[in-house]
């Protein structure tokens, strides 16, 4: 069965990665771009590390040590090219309250993080039609709590969906969330991709200041689209280990 190889590119990162998107400014992010001509004695990595330390967050190097890589619980987690990841920035919803949903479609949180790392998720068994992606976003704990609060509001206030970058997401519905981490949110968004309806399932979990987001799609059965709980649990255990 070769079903998963026929799935559209949106099955890996739902932002439709061929689109160019603008990078948003951050009050917290370590991935700010310096102004043209600006001189600095610190590298971008050093600045990010200093900001992470100030906020009690994890920098990119630290996130890379804890993010799932390789085979875990029936899925294979692989790095995603930076150019594809960056294509997901700037997903602006036409309704402000829906912005947390639009940002997560692009692979980022609506409140910019100190650092973010991404992985694609491919099933190990050819008969498993669920594919997707995941990412970790490290914030101050206060900002991570606000991310989850705003996300819950968006799921409640945007049942009829929204538009972003010319794409229509016509339905948003809350789903049961796993009892993992400090708090979790589950939901499904139905995207209109051409003439095709694409139900996309999200599980978003907070562990301290780290937001772990899992996206899945199953073109045969939307009820089986969520990334399985053992994968989520394995990732949370690695995060907990990093926090000591």
N, C-alpha and C positions, 0 to 999 in steps of 0.2 A: 504493500500500500504506500503510495507516494504522495498522499494528499497534501502534507504540509509544504512540500516544495512548490505547490501550485498556488499557495496563498499569496495575497498582495504584500507589497513592502510594508504596508501599514500594520501588518501582523507582528513585525519586529519592533518598530517604534511607531505608535499610532499617529504621529504628527505628520505623516506623509513627507518623508525625509527629503524628497527632491525639491521641496520648497525652501527658498531662502527666508530666514527670519532674522529680525533685528535683536540684538542683545540688550536686555534691560539693565538699568543702573541699579546698584545695590547699596543699602545702608549697612549691610552686614557682610556682603559677599567678598570673598577673596579673589574673585575673578574679574574685578574691575579692570578696565583698560586704561592705562595712563594717558594723559593728554599728550598730543603731539609735541615733541620737543622737550618734554619734561625729563628731568634728570633724577635718578634715584640711586642711592648707594646700596639699596636692598633689591634682591631679585623678587620676582612675583611670588615664588615659592616661599621665600623668607617672610614676605609681608603676610601671606596667607597663614603661615604657621604662627606668626605673632598675633594675628587677629583671632585665630582659633584658640590660642592660649588665653587671650584676654576674655573671650566669651565662654570658655569651658567647652569648646566644640572640638571636632576632629578636622584636621586638614586633609587634603587629598591623599597624601602619602599614608596617613593613618587609615583612611577609609579603604584604600586599596589593599591594606593588610587584612581587613575584616570582611570585605564584600565576597560573596560566593563566587568561586571560579572553578570550572570543571564540573564533574558529575556529582549531583546531589539529589537524592530522593526521586530518581527517575528523570531528572532534567539536566541538561548540560548548559552551564552558564559561561558565556563567552564575551570578551571585550567587544565594544562597539567603536568603530572609527570615530575620532573626535569630530570630523566634518559632518558626520551623520547626526551626532548628538547635538551639535550647535545649531543644526537646521531646525530643531524643535523650539528654540527660544522665540519669544515674541508672539506667542499664541494669545492674542487679545480677544476676549469675549465681547460680543456686542451688548451684553448686560453685565454691569460691574459685579453684581452679586455672584455671577457664574464664573468669575475669573479663576478661582481655585481649580475648577474642573478643566478649564481650557489650558491652564499652565501644566497640569498633570498630563494632559494629552500630549503636550510637547516634551514631557520628560523632566520637568522642573517644578518646583513649588512656587506659588505666587509671591511669597515673601522670599527674596533671593537668599540662598544658603551661603555659608562660608565655603563649602566644598560639595561637589556632587560627583558620584561615579555611577556608571551605567553598565548593565550586562544584558545581552539577549538571552532568552531562555528557549531552548529547543528540547522537545521530548526525546528520551532515549529509545523509546519503542516506536516503531513505524506505525503501529495501529493507534497511537495516541494523537488525536487531531488538535490538541491544545498547544498553541505556541504563544510566545509573548516576550516580555522584557521586565526588568526590574531596575531600580536605582535607589541609592542611598543619598540623602541630602542632610548635611550636618549644620545645625543651627545652635544658637543659644537656646537653652531649654524654654525660656519664655516665648521666643519666636516659634519654636516647634509646637508648643501648646496652642498658640494663636493660629498656626497653619491648620491644625486639626479642627479647631473651633469654626474657622471660616469655611472649611471643607464641609462640615456637617450642615452649616447654614446653606451652602450652595446646593447640596443634594436635596434639601427640603424646599428651597425657593426656586429651583429651576427644573420642575418636572417636565416642562414642555421643551426643554433644551435651549440651545443658543447657537450662534454662528461665530466662526473665527476663521480668518484667512480665506474667506469665501467658501468654507465648508460648513455644512449644516449637521448639527447633532440634535436630533429631533425628540429624544426622550431620555430622561434621567430617572432612575428608580433605585431606591435604597435596597441593600441586601444585608442579610445577617453577617456581622463581622466576627472573625475569630476572637476568642478571648485570650489574646496574646499581647505582650508588651504592656505599656502603660495605658494605651487606649488604641482603638482601631475603628476604621470606617470601611464598609463594603458598599459598592454600588455598581450599576451597569449603565452605560451610555450607548445609545443606538446611533451610529453614524450613517449618513447617507453618502455612500461612496459611489458616484455615478448612479446607476439604476439599482444598486445593491444596498441592502440594509446590513450593517455590520454591528452586531451587539458586542460591546467591549466591556470586559469585567475588570474592576479594580479592587484591590485590597490594599489599604494604606494603614500602616501601623507606626506608632510612635514609641521609641525606646529612649527615654531621657530626651536629649536634644537631637536625636537622629530620626528622620522620617524615612521609613522603608516602604517603597511603593512597588506593587506588583500588578502588572497588566497582563491579561490573557484574552485570547480570542479562539473560538472553536466554531468553524463554519458549518459543522454538522449538527452540533447541539450546544446552544448558548448556555444551557444550564451546567455544562461541564467545562466552561471557559475559565473559571477561576484557577489561578495557580494554586496547586494543592497546599494544604496547611503544613505538611512536613517540610516543604521548601521554605516557607515563611518562618517556621520554627527554627530551622537550621540557621537561617540568616540572623535571627534575633539572638540566638545563643552566641554567635560570633561577635555581635555587637556588645553583648553583655560582658564577654571576655575582655574586650578592648577597654571597657569602662572600669574593669577591675571589680 
